[in-house]
């Protein structure tokens, strides 16, 4: 489904991605990890067509995404910080995204799941950070997309909503979706991820299962595995 072929990207003299290659073809939850500045967000933005690589190419369903934009209709995206006009109400932003995507949507179930019914007529600018994140989750999951990209999806969520989000992610995985997730919450990654793609200094340091990573680093859990990798 997704093939990364020798992707390179720099910003000025800073090399962010340095000739990275890998494939994600099977359904599952894939955690893209790495320290700040390792290239995680840049990789996601290249996948979404928001950043153009200087070298290499990325294939989606076997097609070079640099020659297409329609593939984006097959991706659900939850950005780390979603920017929408504060004067729009919740129901207005949901309907706007539906009109833009022109795809069947099941927003009602998600609105009920995250308790947003009483907030539908409230303006986004009046909402708490956690409630805004719930709205963003609805916008991301209301379409039946084969690929879902989640960039720090737990920001601002209360414990109950976090449990609901984790259950939702698992449901999408069980439905045969590919889910790419970045998070600084190692417990979340350890609980959900089938595979880990660890970026370090713009290159792929590791790609495989959590058990393989723990074995490679001689560590008992993901947090200690990453600490071992990053030790000077």
N, CA, C and O of each residue as an XYZ file, in Angstrom:
928
protein
N       0.827     -1.217      0.000
C       0.000      0.000      0.000
C       0.857      1.261      0.000
O       0.618      2.175     -0.789
N       1.879      1.313      0.904
C       2.776      2.468      0.986
C       4.206      1.995      0.804
O       4.676      1.130      1.544
N       4.901      2.556     -0.175
C       6.304      2.206     -0.421
C       7.129      3.485     -0.441
O       6.870      4.390     -1.235
N       8.114      3.552      0.430
C       9.024      4.689      0.516
C      10.323      4.277     -0.149
O      10.968      3.320      0.280
N      10.710      4.995     -1.194
C      11.868      4.593     -1.989
C      12.916      5.709     -2.020
O      12.797      6.674     -2.776
N      13.938      5.553     -1.185
C      15.110      6.438     -1.190
C      14.732      7.910     -1.037
O      15.247      8.773     -1.748
N      13.828      8.181     -0.102
C      13.372      9.550      0.127
C      14.460     10.362      0.844
O      15.045      9.921      1.833
N      14.702     11.540      0.318
C      15.619     12.480      0.960
C      15.000     13.863      1.001
O      14.362     14.296      0.041
N      15.190     14.560      2.120
C      14.656     15.911      2.249
C      15.526     16.731      3.187
O      15.881     16.284      4.278
N      15.862     17.936      2.748
C      16.637     18.859      3.565
C      15.919     20.203      3.654
O      15.157     20.581      2.764
N      16.178     20.902      4.735
C      15.721     22.277      4.884
C      16.975     23.116      5.115
O      17.538     23.135      6.209
N      17.394     23.804      4.062
C      18.664     24.512      4.135
C      19.802     23.513      4.258
O      19.903     22.577      3.465
N      20.657     23.711      5.251
C      21.788     22.802      5.463
C      21.423     21.599      6.340
O      22.242     20.705      6.555
N      20.196     21.589      6.837
C      19.761     20.514      7.729
C      19.125     19.376      6.937
O      18.084     19.561      6.307
N      19.746     18.209      6.967
C      19.188     17.018      6.321
C      18.212     16.365      7.293
O      18.605     15.909      8.366
N      16.932     16.323      6.906
C      15.887     15.798      7.785
C      15.638     14.323      7.501
O      15.483     13.532      8.431
N      15.600     13.944      6.225
C      15.462     12.545      5.829
C      16.589     12.224      4.854
O      16.818     12.957      3.892
N      17.288     11.122      5.110
C      18.497     10.811      4.354
C      18.383      9.417      3.726
O      18.821      8.425      4.308
N      17.791      9.361      2.536
C      17.745      8.124      1.748
C      17.032      6.997      2.502
O      17.583      5.908      2.663
N      15.798      7.264      2.966
C      15.071      6.230      3.700
C      14.193      5.417      2.752
O      13.614      5.953      1.807
N      14.106      4.118      3.021
C      13.289      3.203      2.219
C      12.640      2.160      3.126
O      13.303      1.576      3.983
N      11.358      1.934      2.937
C      10.658      0.838      3.606
C       9.268      0.704      2.988
O       8.831      1.567      2.226
N       8.585     -0.379      3.323
C       7.231     -0.606      2.813
C       6.293     -0.970      3.956
O       6.692     -1.606      4.932
N       5.039     -0.552      3.814
C       3.970     -0.939      4.727
C       2.835     -1.441      3.849
O       2.174     -0.657      3.167
N       2.615     -2.736      3.867
C       1.627     -3.336      2.968
C       0.475     -4.029      3.689
O      -0.638     -4.085      3.166
N       0.733     -4.551      4.874
C      -0.291     -5.311      5.575
C      -1.037     -4.437      6.572
O      -0.470     -3.479      7.099
N      -2.308     -4.755      6.839
C      -3.047     -4.015      7.858
C      -2.347     -4.101      9.207
O      -1.724     -5.113      9.530
N      -2.451     -3.050      9.980
C      -1.830     -3.055     11.290
C      -1.574     -1.639     11.775
O      -1.888     -0.662     11.095
N      -0.995     -1.551     12.965
C      -0.675     -0.269     13.583
C       0.838     -0.111     13.593
O       1.552     -0.908     14.201
N       1.315      0.918     12.919
C       2.749      1.136     12.751
C       3.120      2.456     13.433
O       2.645      3.521     13.039
N       3.959      2.377     14.444
C       4.382      3.565     15.180
C       5.649      4.122     14.559
O       6.654      3.420     14.448
N       5.603      5.384     14.156
C       6.770      6.079     13.614
C       7.353      6.914     14.754
O       6.774      7.924     15.156
N       8.503      6.483     15.268
C       9.087      7.095     16.457
C      10.450      7.684     16.152
O      11.052      7.426     15.110
N      10.913      8.482     17.096
C      12.231      9.082     16.977
C      12.283     10.353     17.793
O      11.238     10.924     18.105
N      13.482     10.816     18.152
C      13.597     12.067     18.918
C      13.162     13.258     18.081
O      12.985     13.146     16.867
N      12.991     14.390     18.733
C      12.641     15.611     18.004
C      13.690     15.890     16.928
O      14.892     15.798     17.180
N      13.224     16.231     15.734
C      14.129     16.512     14.633
C      14.580     15.294     13.860
O      15.448     15.395     12.993
N      13.995     14.128     14.165
C      14.415     12.889     13.484
C      13.775     12.705     12.126
O      14.194     11.837     11.361
N      12.747     13.518     11.803
C      12.122     13.434     10.484
C      10.728     12.825     10.476
O      10.167     12.606      9.402
N      10.152     12.545     11.646
C       8.833     11.902     11.714
C       7.763     12.732     11.015
O       7.060     12.241     10.131
N       7.647     13.993     11.419
C       6.600     14.846     10.859
C       6.840     15.111      9.380
O       5.892     15.174      8.598
N       8.097     15.264      8.993
C       8.404     15.482      7.580
C       7.985     14.281      6.742
O       7.430     14.442      5.656
N       8.249     13.081      7.244
C       7.819     11.872      6.535
C       6.306     11.857      6.355
O       5.813     11.575      5.263
N       5.570     12.157      7.415
C       4.109     12.153      7.323
C       3.618     13.198      6.336
O       2.675     12.954      5.583
N       4.260     14.370      6.337
C       3.839     15.433      5.428
C       4.150     15.082      3.973
O       3.421     15.498      3.072
N       5.213     14.329      3.734
C       5.496     13.864      2.371
C       4.414     12.885      1.932
O       3.931     12.952      0.802
N       4.034     11.975      2.826
C       2.965     11.030      2.516
C       1.668     11.759      2.172
O       0.921     11.330      1.292
N       1.407     12.860      2.869
C       0.169     13.606      2.663
C       0.266     14.622      1.532
O      -0.695     15.340      1.255
N       1.416     14.685      0.883
C       1.578     15.626     -0.223
C       1.788     17.059      0.211
O       1.667     17.974     -0.603
N       2.103     17.273      1.483
C       2.302     18.628      2.010
C       3.752     19.087      1.889
O       4.035     20.284      1.938
N       4.673     18.128      1.729
C       6.095     18.418      1.527
C       6.580     17.574      0.353
O       6.229     16.400      0.238
N       7.382     18.174     -0.510
C       7.905     17.467     -1.676
C       9.347     17.038     -1.406
O      10.181     17.884     -1.085
N       9.659     15.758     -1.525
C      11.038     15.309     -1.282
C      11.971     15.762     -2.392
O      11.537     15.984     -3.523
N      13.242     15.898     -2.075
C      14.234     16.297     -3.078
C      14.727     15.097     -3.867
O      15.072     15.215     -5.043
N      14.758     13.941     -3.212
C      15.186     12.719     -3.889
C      14.221     11.589     -3.543
O      13.533     11.631     -2.523
N      14.184     10.593     -4.400
C      13.346      9.435     -4.160
C      11.884      9.695     -4.445
O      11.510     10.755     -4.947
N      11.058      8.709     -4.118
C       9.622      8.859     -4.334
C       8.852      7.991     -3.354
O       9.391      7.059     -2.757
N       7.588      8.321     -3.208
C       6.697      7.568     -2.352
C       5.534      7.048     -3.194
O       4.908      7.795     -3.946
N       5.261      5.750     -3.050
C       4.185      5.116     -3.804
C       3.018      4.811     -2.877
O       3.206      4.352     -1.750
N       1.811      5.073     -3.369
C       0.587      4.732     -2.653
C      -0.252      3.895     -3.603
O      -0.641      4.363     -4.673
N      -0.528      2.668     -3.216
C      -1.204      1.720     -4.116
C      -0.434      1.538     -5.414
O      -1.031      1.361     -6.476
N       0.892      1.582     -5.330
C       1.735      1.354     -6.490
C       1.925      2.543     -7.398
O       2.596      2.430     -8.423
N       1.344      3.700     -7.046
C       1.438      4.887     -7.899
C       2.218      5.984     -7.193
O       2.052      6.207     -5.994
N       3.064      6.661     -7.943
C       3.867      7.764     -7.433
C       2.931      8.907     -7.017
O       2.191      9.435     -7.846
N       2.965      9.286     -5.740
C       2.028     10.304     -5.274
C       2.349     11.694     -5.813
O       1.505     12.588     -5.752
N       3.556     11.886     -6.341
C       3.907     13.203     -6.877
C       3.109     13.526     -8.130
O       3.077     14.678     -8.563
N       2.481     12.548     -8.702
C       1.699     12.761     -9.922
C       0.200     12.681     -9.666
O      -0.591     12.588    -10.605
N      -0.185     12.717     -8.412
C      -1.589     12.526     -8.094
C      -1.952     13.240     -6.805
O      -1.094     13.494     -5.959
N      -3.222     13.560     -6.663
C      -3.730     14.082     -5.390
C      -4.957     13.302     -4.929
O      -5.361     13.410     -3.771
N      -5.552     12.516     -5.826
C      -6.777     11.801     -5.478
C      -6.550     10.747     -4.402
O      -7.480     10.395     -3.677
N      -5.320     10.238     -4.290
C      -5.020      9.219     -3.278
C      -5.306      9.738     -1.872
O      -5.555      8.950     -0.960
N      -5.273     11.062     -1.689
C      -5.480     11.621     -0.347
C      -6.882     11.339      0.172
O      -7.110     11.356      1.382
N      -7.824     11.080     -0.731
C      -9.174     10.726     -0.294
C      -9.225      9.359      0.377
O     -10.252      8.978      0.937
N      -8.120      8.622      0.323
C      -8.056      7.311      0.976
C      -7.323      7.377      2.320
O      -7.049      6.348      2.937
N      -7.007      8.600      2.764
C      -6.254      8.775      4.002
C      -7.056      9.622      4.981
O      -7.543     10.697      4.632
N      -7.189      9.131      6.205
C      -7.703      9.945      7.290
C      -6.531     10.504      8.075
O      -5.597      9.770      8.399
N      -6.564     11.806      8.388
C      -5.400     12.453      8.984
C      -5.798     13.241     10.226
O      -6.671     14.108     10.176
N      -5.145     12.927     11.336
C      -5.297     13.701     12.563
C      -3.978     14.403     12.844
O      -3.042     13.768     13.330
N      -3.879     15.705     12.551
C      -2.610     16.411     12.771
C      -2.363     16.671     14.243
O      -3.277     16.617     15.066
N      -1.117     16.954     14.556
C      -0.761     17.250     15.944
C      -1.484     18.510     16.424
O      -1.952     18.572     17.561
N      -1.568     19.502     15.557
C      -2.315     20.726     15.850
C      -3.206     21.017     14.649
O      -2.717     21.385     13.581
N      -4.512     20.850     14.827
C      -5.448     21.102     13.737
C      -5.869     22.565     13.767
O      -6.288     23.077     14.805
N      -5.756     23.231     12.630
C      -6.082     24.650     12.553
C      -7.384     24.834     11.761
O      -7.422     24.630     10.548
N      -8.432     25.218     12.462
C      -9.711     25.547     11.835
C     -10.179     26.899     12.367
O      -9.810     27.283     13.477
N     -10.985     27.628     11.592
C     -11.479     28.939     12.061
C     -12.255     28.814     13.370
O     -13.159     27.986     13.489
N     -11.898     29.639     14.344
C     -12.529     29.566     15.662
C     -13.997     29.956     15.648
O     -14.743     29.598     16.560
N     -14.425     30.695     14.609
C     -15.817     31.155     14.584
C     -16.779     30.119     14.013
O     -17.990     30.337     14.016
N     -16.255     28.987     13.520
C     -17.127     27.918     13.048
C     -17.623     27.091     14.230
O     -16.906     26.900     15.212
N     -18.858     26.603     14.124
C     -19.355     25.697     15.146
C     -18.892     24.278     14.826
O     -18.407     23.995     13.731
N     -19.053     23.404     15.801
C     -18.644     22.011     15.610
C     -19.392     21.384     14.448
O     -18.782     20.725     13.606
N     -20.700     21.577     14.387
C     -21.485     20.969     13.310
C     -21.110     21.567     11.957
O     -21.155     20.875     10.940
N     -20.743     22.841     11.938
C     -20.349     23.477     10.671
C     -19.043     22.892     10.153
O     -18.915     22.656      8.952
N     -18.067     22.650     11.032
C     -16.797     22.101     10.560
C     -16.968     20.657     10.116
O     -16.335     20.227      9.151
N     -17.816     19.901     10.809
C     -18.074     18.524     10.391
C     -18.719     18.499      9.016
O     -18.311     17.724      8.151
N     -19.721     19.340      8.810
C     -20.405     19.376      7.515
C     -19.491     19.901      6.412
O     -19.578     19.458      5.266
N     -18.613     20.847      6.756
C     -17.682     21.382      5.759
C     -16.744     20.290      5.263
O     -16.514     20.168      4.059
N     -16.195     19.489      6.190
C     -15.283     18.417      5.792
C     -16.028     17.357      4.982
O     -15.470     16.802      4.035
N     -17.258     17.072      5.335
C     -18.061     16.129      4.543
C     -18.238     16.642      3.119
O     -18.121     15.878      2.160
N     -18.518     17.936      2.982
C     -18.717     18.510      1.644
C     -17.430     18.488      0.824
O     -17.463     18.285     -0.389
N     -16.299     18.698      1.494
C     -15.019     18.674      0.788
C     -14.670     17.264      0.339
O     -14.238     17.064     -0.796
N     -14.851     16.291      1.213
C     -14.454     14.915      0.908
C     -15.435     14.203     -0.013
O     -15.034     13.341     -0.794
N     -16.701     14.549      0.067
C     -17.716     13.923     -0.785
C     -17.659     12.399     -0.701
O     -17.669     11.698     -1.713
N     -17.598     11.908      0.549
C     -17.569     10.474      0.803
C     -18.609     10.134      1.860
O     -18.961     10.985      2.678
N     -19.111      8.889      1.853
C     -20.015      8.485      2.933
C     -19.338      8.658      4.285
O     -18.165      8.317      4.441
N     -20.069      9.184      5.259
C     -19.496      9.451      6.574
C     -20.418      8.907      7.662
O     -21.634      8.834      7.481
N     -19.829      8.529      8.787
C     -20.619      8.056      9.916
C     -20.268      8.890     11.149
O     -19.802      8.364     12.159
N     -20.497     10.179     11.049
C     -20.140     11.092     12.129
C     -21.029     10.914     13.360
O     -20.575     11.119     14.486
N     -22.298     10.534     13.155
C     -23.236     10.459     14.281
C     -22.758      9.482     15.347
O     -22.853      9.765     16.542
N     -22.243      8.331     14.914
C     -21.763      7.336     15.875
C     -20.600      7.882     16.702
O     -20.522      7.654     17.909
N     -19.712      8.592     16.046
C     -18.539      9.129     16.732
C     -18.908     10.287     17.651
O     -18.340     10.431     18.733
N     -19.861     11.112     17.219
C     -20.345     12.205     18.072
C     -20.925     11.642     19.362
O     -20.681     12.170     20.447
N     -21.684     10.580     19.236
C     -22.253      9.929     20.411
C     -21.168      9.291     21.276
O     -21.198      9.408     22.501
N     -20.209      8.617     20.638
C     -19.142      7.934     21.366
C     -18.359      8.889     22.247
O     -18.034      8.560     23.388
N     -18.052     10.076     21.723
C     -17.219     11.026     22.459
C     -18.036     12.121     23.152
O     -17.475     13.114     23.617
N     -19.354     11.942     23.222
C     -20.198     12.855     23.991
C     -20.201     14.280     23.490
O     -20.155     15.220     24.283
N     -20.253     14.453     22.174
C     -20.169     15.794     21.592
C     -21.527     16.391     21.214
O     -21.579     17.501     20.685
N     -22.610     15.685     21.472
C     -23.934     16.156     21.030
C     -24.254     17.544     21.573
O     -24.833     18.371     20.869
N     -23.874     17.802     22.834
C     -24.187     19.100     23.444
C     -23.254     20.215     22.965
O     -23.482     21.389     23.255
N     -22.211     19.841     22.236
C     -21.243     20.844     21.781
C     -21.400     21.199     20.308
O     -20.659     22.040     19.798
N     -22.343     20.581     19.620
C     -22.435     20.746     18.169
C     -22.639     22.194     17.741
O     -22.141     22.600     16.691
N     -23.365     22.979     18.538
C     -23.650     24.366     18.156
C     -22.691     25.361     18.791
O     -22.879     26.572     18.681
N     -21.664     24.846     19.456
C     -20.669     25.728     20.058
C     -19.556     26.033     19.060
O     -19.199     25.191     18.236
N     -19.014     27.244     19.142
C     -17.916     27.614     18.261
C     -16.614     26.969     18.727
O     -16.380     26.801     19.924
N     -15.777     26.614     17.762
C     -14.530     25.930     18.094
C     -13.673     26.741     19.059
O     -12.997     26.179     19.921
N     -13.701     28.067     18.911
C     -12.878     28.921     19.755
C     -13.274     28.906     21.211
O     -12.500     29.350     22.059
N     -14.467     28.403     21.533
C     -14.930     28.368     22.921
C     -14.661     27.014     23.582
O     -14.908     26.854     24.777
N     -14.167     26.057     22.831
C     -14.003     24.706     23.347
C     -12.670     24.524     24.066
O     -11.688     25.198     23.753
N     -12.645     23.624     25.014
C     -11.393     23.255     25.665
C     -10.522     22.470     24.688
O     -11.001     21.996     23.658
N      -9.242     22.339     25.021
C      -8.340     21.598     24.147
C      -8.760     20.150     23.967
O      -8.669     19.601     22.869
N      -9.219     19.533     25.048
C      -9.653     18.145     24.963
C     -10.877     17.966     24.083
O     -10.960     17.006     23.318
N     -11.842     18.900     24.190
C     -13.046     18.801     23.358
C     -12.709     19.035     21.888
O     -13.252     18.368     21.008
N     -11.820     19.974     21.629
C     -11.388     20.195     20.242
C     -10.732     18.935     19.671
O     -10.920     18.599     18.502
N      -9.962     18.247     20.511
C      -9.315     17.030     20.040
C     -10.358     15.957     19.722
O     -10.187     15.193     18.772
N     -11.425     15.895     20.499
C     -12.504     14.958     20.200
C     -13.147     15.276     18.852
O     -13.472     14.372     18.082
N     -13.327     16.561     18.575
C     -13.868     16.966     17.272
C     -12.923     16.524     16.161
O     -13.366     16.020     15.129
N     -11.619     16.711     16.371
C     -10.635     16.308     15.365
C     -10.669     14.799     15.128
O     -10.492     14.336     14.001
N     -10.896     14.040     16.195
C     -10.995     12.586     16.059
C     -12.201     12.209     15.213
O     -12.117     11.316     14.369
N     -13.325     12.887     15.436
C     -14.511     12.638     14.605
C     -14.205     12.917     13.139
O     -14.569     12.128     12.267
N     -13.538     14.035     12.867
C     -13.214     14.406     11.485
C     -12.296     13.370     10.837
O     -12.382     13.131      9.632
N     -11.431     12.765     11.623
C     -10.458     11.799     11.101
C     -11.088     10.444     10.817
O     -10.803      9.826      9.791
N     -11.937      9.985     11.716
C     -12.431      8.604     11.656
C     -13.808      8.472     11.003
O     -14.292      7.350     10.850
N     -14.448      9.561     10.617
C     -15.821      9.433     10.128
C     -15.908      8.908      8.693
O     -16.994      8.578      8.216
N     -14.763      8.832      8.008
C     -14.740      8.255      6.659
C     -14.083      6.871      6.699
O     -13.228      6.599      7.542
N     -14.493      6.020      5.789
C     -13.966      4.651      5.741
C     -12.719      4.618      4.862
O     -12.757      4.145      3.726
N     -11.603      5.131      5.410
C     -10.364      5.219      4.653
C      -9.447      4.040      4.961
O      -9.369      3.621      6.116
N      -8.748      3.489      3.961
C      -7.866      2.347      4.207
C      -6.609      2.694      4.979
O      -5.979      1.811      5.561
N      -6.230      3.979      4.995
C      -5.035      4.427      5.713
C      -5.426      5.572      6.646
O      -6.142      6.491      6.249
N      -4.947      5.504      7.891
C      -5.214      6.544      8.877
C      -3.880      6.990      9.468
O      -3.079      6.164      9.905
N      -3.650      8.296      9.477
C      -2.412      8.873     10.003
C      -2.742      9.676     11.255
O      -3.546     10.607     11.209
N      -2.123      9.315     12.364
C      -2.403      9.951     13.649
C      -1.117     10.545     14.218
O      -0.202      9.817     14.601
N      -1.059     11.865     14.269
C       0.129     12.559     14.769
C      -0.168     13.070     16.176
O      -0.891     14.052     16.340
N       0.384     12.411     17.186
C       0.148     12.736     18.594
C      -1.356     12.811     18.885
O      -1.853     13.872     19.262
N      -2.081     11.712     18.718
C      -3.551     11.752     18.783
C      -4.133     11.913     20.180
O      -5.316     12.225     20.310
N      -3.336     11.709     21.234
C      -3.895     11.710     22.586
C      -3.872     13.078     23.257
O      -4.296     13.208     24.405
N      -3.385     14.097     22.561
C      -3.198     15.416     23.176
C      -4.492     15.943     23.778
O      -5.495     16.102     23.082
N      -4.458     16.213     25.086
C      -5.586     16.842     25.757
C      -6.724     15.921     26.143
O      -7.703     16.378     26.732
N      -6.628     14.635     25.830
C      -7.746     13.738     26.102
C      -7.775     13.307     27.571
O      -6.734     13.068     28.183
N      -8.974     13.215     28.115
C      -9.155     12.682     29.456
C      -9.056     11.156     29.407
O      -9.135     10.577     28.324
N      -8.886     10.493     30.556
C      -8.687      9.032     30.558
C      -9.809      8.246     29.874
O      -9.540      7.262     29.184
N     -11.058      8.669     30.058
C     -12.175      7.947     29.438
C     -12.114      8.066     27.918
O     -12.293      7.078     27.206
N     -11.863      9.266     27.430
C     -11.781      9.473     25.979
C     -10.577      8.749     25.391
O     -10.628      8.268     24.259
N      -9.490      8.671     26.163
C      -8.303      7.948     25.697
C      -8.617      6.468     25.493
O      -8.198      5.872     24.501
N      -9.347      5.883     26.423
C      -9.740      4.483     26.281
C     -10.604      4.294     25.038
O     -10.431      3.327     24.296
N     -11.530      5.215     24.817
C     -12.403      5.126     23.643
C     -11.592      5.251     22.357
O     -11.855      4.550     21.380
N     -10.602      6.149     22.360
C      -9.762      6.304     21.176
C      -8.968      5.035     20.904
O      -8.877      4.597     19.757
N      -8.397      4.443     21.936
C      -7.623      3.215     21.748
C      -8.508      2.087     21.205
O      -8.087      1.321     20.337
N      -9.724      1.995     21.718
C     -10.658      0.981     21.216
C     -10.991      1.249     19.751
O     -11.088      0.319     18.950
N     -11.164      2.512     19.409
C     -11.482      2.891     18.030
C     -10.337      2.534     17.086
O     -10.567      2.022     15.990
N      -9.113      2.803     17.510
C      -7.942      2.457     16.700
C      -7.869      0.952     16.478
O      -7.578      0.500     15.370
N      -8.128      0.182     17.517
C      -8.112     -1.277     17.391
C      -9.210     -1.760     16.438
O      -8.988     -2.676     15.648
N     -10.382     -1.149     16.513
C     -11.476     -1.515     15.611
C     -11.089     -1.271     14.153
O     -11.378     -2.089     13.280
N     -10.436     -0.145     13.903
C     -10.015      0.174     12.537
C      -8.947     -0.806     12.053
O      -8.944     -1.209     10.890
N      -8.057     -1.176     12.940
C      -7.064     -2.196     12.588
C      -7.749     -3.514     12.235
O      -7.415     -4.147     11.234
N      -8.710     -3.922     13.066
C      -9.423     -5.180     12.833
C     -10.245     -5.147     11.549
O     -10.593     -6.190     10.996
N     -10.553     -3.936     11.083
C     -11.288     -3.782      9.827
C     -10.358     -3.801      8.623
O     -10.801     -3.612      7.490
N      -9.056     -4.032      8.866
C      -8.111     -4.158      7.764
C      -7.427     -2.876      7.353
O      -6.931     -2.772      6.232
N      -7.389     -1.880      8.257
C      -6.776     -0.596      7.930
C      -5.277     -0.605      8.254
O      -4.798     -1.388      9.074
N      -4.564      0.290      7.580
C      -3.178      0.610      7.931
C      -3.217      1.899      8.746
O      -3.752      2.909      8.289
N      -2.650      1.865      9.952
C      -2.665      3.027     10.833
C      -1.231      3.407     11.167
O      -0.481      2.612     11.734
N      -0.859      4.629     10.810
C       0.453      5.174     11.154
C       0.269      6.144     12.309
O      -0.576      7.037     12.246
N       1.053      5.972     13.358
C       0.868      6.795     14.543
C       2.212      7.289     15.058
O       3.181      6.532     15.115
N       2.264      8.569     15.435
C       3.412      9.094     16.159
C       2.936      9.507     17.542
O       1.842     10.052     17.689
N       3.744      9.253     18.542
C       3.365      9.608     19.905
C       4.592      9.620     20.798
O       5.527      8.841     20.609
N       4.572     10.526     21.783
C       5.605     10.526     22.809
C       5.169      9.702     24.019
O       5.915      9.564     24.988
N       3.945      9.152     23.952
C       3.436      8.333     25.048
C       3.815      6.885     24.768
O       3.131      6.191     24.015
N       4.903      6.434     25.375
C       5.425      5.109     25.055
C       4.491      3.992     25.489
O       4.454      2.933     24.863
N       3.728      4.224     26.569
C       2.774      3.214     26.993
C       1.707      2.965     25.939
O       1.280      1.829     25.734
N       1.280      4.028     25.273
C       0.293      3.901     24.198
C       0.858      3.098     23.039
O       0.197      2.204     22.510
N       2.079      3.420     22.650
C       2.720      2.714     21.540
C       2.910      1.248     21.887
O       2.634      0.365     21.075
N       3.383      0.998     23.098
C       3.641     -0.382     23.522
C       2.352     -1.196     23.531
O       2.365     -2.390     23.232
N       1.244     -0.553     23.874
C      -0.044     -1.245     23.930
C      -0.619     -1.517     22.549
O      -1.245     -2.556     22.335
N      -0.416     -0.594     21.602
C      -1.130     -0.671     20.333
C      -0.298     -1.168     19.149
O      -0.818     -1.884     18.293
N       0.968     -0.803     19.087
C       1.729     -0.952     17.842
C       2.066     -2.401     17.515
O       2.483     -3.167     18.383
N       1.878     -2.762     16.250
C       2.324     -4.054     15.737
C       3.779     -3.987     15.294
O       4.537     -4.944     15.451
N       4.152     -2.839     14.737
C       5.541     -2.630     14.304
C       5.981     -1.230     14.672
O       5.164     -0.322     14.828
N       7.277     -1.072     14.808
C       7.875      0.223     15.125
C       8.861      0.594     14.033
O       9.695     -0.218     13.631
N       8.759      1.821     13.561
C       9.729      2.388     12.620
C      10.427      3.517     13.372
O       9.829      4.561     13.630
N      11.686      3.303     13.720
C      12.404      4.280     14.540
C      13.369      5.073     13.667
O      14.293      4.517     13.073
N      13.139      6.379     13.599
C      13.997      7.266     12.825
C      15.019      7.932     13.734
O      14.701      8.371     14.839
N      16.233      7.996     13.255
C      17.310      8.621     14.021
C      18.235      9.340     13.056
O      18.821      8.731     12.161
N      18.354     10.644     13.251
C      19.208     11.488     12.400
C      18.863     11.303     10.926
O      19.746     11.220     10.073
N      17.557     11.240     10.643
C      17.087     11.196      9.265
C      17.157      9.843      8.597
O      16.851      9.720      7.411
N      17.559      8.816      9.344
C      17.650      7.479      8.768
C      16.842      6.490      9.602
O      16.499      6.763     10.752
N      16.543      5.340      9.007
C      15.810      4.313      9.731
C      16.796      3.507     10.573
O      17.619      2.760     10.044
N      16.697      3.671     11.882
C      17.559      2.921     12.788
C      17.016      1.511     12.994
O      17.777      0.555     13.141
N      15.670      1.395     13.001
C      15.055      0.097     13.265
C      13.662      0.037     12.654
O      12.924      1.022     12.675
N      13.308     -1.123     12.111
C      11.934     -1.393     11.682
C      11.623     -2.844     12.023
O      12.280     -3.762     11.532
N      10.614     -3.041     12.869
C      10.252     -4.396     13.261
C       9.310     -4.369     14.449
O       8.745     -3.325     14.774
N       9.140     -5.503     15.092
C       8.233     -5.607     16.220
C       8.876     -5.076     17.499
O      10.092     -4.905     17.583
N       8.037     -4.826     18.476
C       8.536     -4.381     19.774
C       9.447     -5.435     20.396
O      10.477     -5.106     20.984
N       9.065     -6.693     20.262
C       9.898     -7.763     20.827
C      11.272     -7.791     20.183
O      12.276     -8.022     20.856
N      11.317     -7.555     18.872
C      12.606     -7.512     18.180
C      13.447     -6.335     18.672
O      14.660     -6.456     18.847
N      12.790     -5.198     18.893
C      13.518     -4.023     19.366
C      14.054     -4.252     20.773
O      15.196     -3.897     21.063
N      13.246     -4.840     21.647
C      13.704     -5.119     23.015
C      14.864     -6.100     22.998
O      15.805     -5.980     23.783
N      14.789     -7.068     22.101
C      15.879     -8.032     21.988
C      17.147     -7.361     21.489
O      18.240     -7.656     21.973
N      17.007     -6.460     20.524
C      18.164     -5.777     19.941
C      18.855     -4.881     20.958
O      20.081     -4.775     20.970
N      18.064     -4.238     21.809
C      18.637     -3.295     22.771
C      18.883     -3.915     24.140
O      19.489     -3.291     25.011
N      18.409     -5.150     24.328
C      18.567     -5.795     25.624
C      17.782     -5.110     26.716
O      18.228     -5.046     27.862
N      16.596     -4.587     26.365
C      15.794     -3.821     27.315
C      14.489     -4.531     27.618
O      14.049     -5.408     26.875
N      13.873     -4.130     28.735
C      12.662     -4.814     29.186
C      11.381     -4.210     28.644
O      10.336     -4.861     28.668
N      11.441     -2.982     28.157
C      10.246     -2.342     27.617
C      10.657     -1.302     26.576
O      11.845     -1.068     26.353
N       9.657     -0.678     25.941
C       9.930      0.264     24.862
C      10.660      1.491     25.369
O      11.594      1.969     24.725
N      10.248      2.003     26.510
C      10.864      3.208     27.053
C      12.357      3.016     27.272
O      13.156      3.882     26.913
N      12.737      1.886     27.859
C      14.149      1.626     28.101
C      14.891      1.299     26.795
O      16.081      1.590     26.671
N      14.203      0.707     25.838
C      14.817      0.444     24.533
C      15.222      1.744     23.859
O      16.328      1.866     23.332
N      14.315      2.713     23.883
C      14.610      4.004     23.256
C      15.697      4.749     24.018
O      16.559      5.390     23.416
N      15.653      4.663     25.350
C      16.705      5.301     26.143
C      18.076      4.714     25.805
O      19.073      5.434     25.755
N      18.114      3.394     25.572
C      19.373      2.743     25.199
C      19.867      3.249     23.859
O      21.059      3.500     23.683
N      18.937      3.401     22.898
C      19.308      3.894     21.562
C      19.884      5.299     21.638
O      20.849      5.620     20.944
N      19.285      6.140     22.491
C      19.638      7.551     22.515
C      20.784      7.881     23.469
O      21.250      9.020     23.515
N      21.230      6.898     24.217
C      22.353      7.158     25.122
C      23.595      7.579     24.340
O      23.939      6.949     23.340
N      24.275      8.647     24.789
C      25.493      9.105     24.070
C      26.637      8.109     24.209
O      27.721      8.336     23.673
